[in-house]
């Protein structure tokens, strides 16, 4: 019994990180109705930034988090102006292909530079032991950082001027433009934020599990599952959805082989979409 | 654009008399484009044979496979507006079914390929009923999922050799008159499949069914309101777009003499066919041909070149991005914009 409880708690911890990744996806989606298919590749970039940072300076991976956020934001703004700006408002096919081609470029360059062999970021944190079950320190730390960033995002969107501008553009782009909000700049900022969230979740995942250049695909799938669980364009739901997915994974792992995980996730994805098209945790939009 | 298609659908539904099949065929035969396709197919088939050039045959064979994939993908992406990222699953699964029938059951190659096409088309219809409820990115992701799921299944399916796949022995080519002859026969059949794919694309484009698909691609809800039976049309086109790729897969892997899961369900090949389609121009019948030939040339050059051989994916991605951002109509879209009269000749 306590074993199952431990799996659930660990699932919650890892799930918070998944939620952070999905938040990046769902923010971009909600604000500009663009589905970012380069999400997985960007998560991988976050992983490699942390890897090179720790291996070059020997500093703790967690000190790199603010830097990853800043770099991710800058990269996101650049990506927006290069590949997304022109397809805003066009049929969904165009933004899918534009972001997907970006995914190919990043993965292709990454494979050429770093091959597809596995990497890992060495982190040592003392865990917490309860009755013989140990909760890994890295999982607790990653979940804490994820929750702090999620809370910061919420406060930013709720109370600051640029945050309000993002929400205004999300709810009605034309009306926002008429009220003097520079919508394109706001969109680029929202895209930058989404990419920054993806990068930092990648950085946190890198401290939990080993990764390769191609790991992005599976985290992208997880992000999509979380997004549909939480309801589209709903950052608060994304955190709940992430935790739910983490718990499902944590409960499934002892009973099923690892190679089944994508199939379970994919099934969850399709079933949720068909049964709960608005998401299971669909509160009012943030 | 949006409005014009909806209006056209309404008009076609209201005004166009129902032609008998024979009449329709005659009407089409008076137009130049089908004959262009036939002539092109014959040239592709005969030139390497008459010149007895095996190198040319191999490169045209690959081009024929590409054209088949891109042209059938066009039915989904160009007409219905649904991005199928996992279209290679038709090709791979068709290959497995055809090769298995031809080797284990000694079925005639043509029959085995047809069976592969029909079976894959049927499976696609069943899958389509489920995943076509999803739209946009969800559908795109689901198609990747279908490809991965079938790859996982085949990798664990012992009768098909599991992860090692099926190897053909030389005896497999005996019914075709030995390996030398067999390769030529496979080539002719593949070129024929290419020609038929193009004719299929043309037939669908000029039909009421095709108009309905275009309407779905532009605005699915509006199309449904105007009386296009969207779920049925989508499932049919998903299934139809699987038929020829499956036949081509069966012929291609029979010709290669080996089929294994990694190469049969290669997602990169899927993406490459999207690049070809966008390069040549979606929503046109000629576009996939031009895109496939251009891409094959480019790819051949990149693979040989020292500097670029590692960057195939990067360049394909960059190419796709440039097309999507600056020439969304592809080569044919650009050409039609320049020479509007050409629309009547090159569909």
Interface residues (C-beta under 8 A of the other chain):
Chain A: X35 X37 X83 X86 X87 X90 X91 X92 X93 X94 X96 X97 X98 X100 X101 X102 X103 X104 X105 X107 X108 X109 X111 X112 X221 X224 X228 X259 X262 X263 X266 X269 X270 X273 X274
Chain B: X77 X81 X83 X85 X130 X131 X133 X134 X136 X137 X138 X140 X141 X142 X145 X148 X149 X152 X271 X274 X278 X310 X311 X312 X313 X314 X315 X316 X317 X318 X319 X320 X321 X324 X325 X328
